[in-house]
């Protein structure tokens, strides 16, 4: 439902990232099937930042998005903390946190109504995590999230949780992180 926020909880190797990749139709499920609604437009944050080309300038990673002009692309990148020379730096030379911000800017540029986030706080410093939390807290669309960052998850106020590998699904309760 619009505005639902589901967190997927489980130990490493439980299949959390694989489930997200199945939702994104990047991987075939071993059981069952995934059906995405016709009006659902997904935005995916992959742990490894595979959605950006590391061999081109950061700003050029936005060429295939809905943001059409260089000044608008620069404004968008600046909003994610990649201003000035960072916008034109070769993506592979950006820090892990800066690449994460680039991925988030690219997702925002495509205006999805459902976010699929796989460990989005990896490589981010504390102020960047706080900024991402504030940004996502205002998100009006739906969200499926994998994160081991307890404060980040709590700050997003999930509505539902899925435990893997037990496949236990239900309404969110703060005690689920214990």
VENFEN-V76267 format. One record per backbone hydrogen bond with DSSP energy under -1.0 kcal/mol. NH is the residue of the N-H (numbers start at 1). CO is the residue of the C=O. Records with the same first field share a line. If there is no record, write none. Layout:
# VENFEN-V76267
NH=CO, CO
This chain:
# VENFEN-V76267
4=1
6=143
7=160
8=145
9=162
14=11
19=15
20=16
21=17
22=18
23=19
24=20
25=22
26=21
27=21
40=37
43=114
45=116
49=46
52=49
58=89
59=87
61=58
62=59
63=60
65=62
73=69
74=70
75=71
76=72
77=73
78=74
79=75
80=77
81=78
82=77
86=83
87=84
91=56
92=54
93=90
94=91
99=95
100=96
101=97
102=98
103=99
104=100
105=101
106=102
107=103
108=104
109=105
110=107
111=108
113=41
114=41
115=142
116=43
117=144
118=45
119=146
122=119
124=121
129=125
130=126
131=127
132=128
133=129
134=130
135=131
136=132
137=133
139=136
142=113
143=4
144=115
145=6
146=117
150=148
153=149
154=150
155=151
156=152
157=154
159=5
160=5
161=170
162=7
163=168
164=9
167=163
170=161
172=159
176=173
177=174
178=175
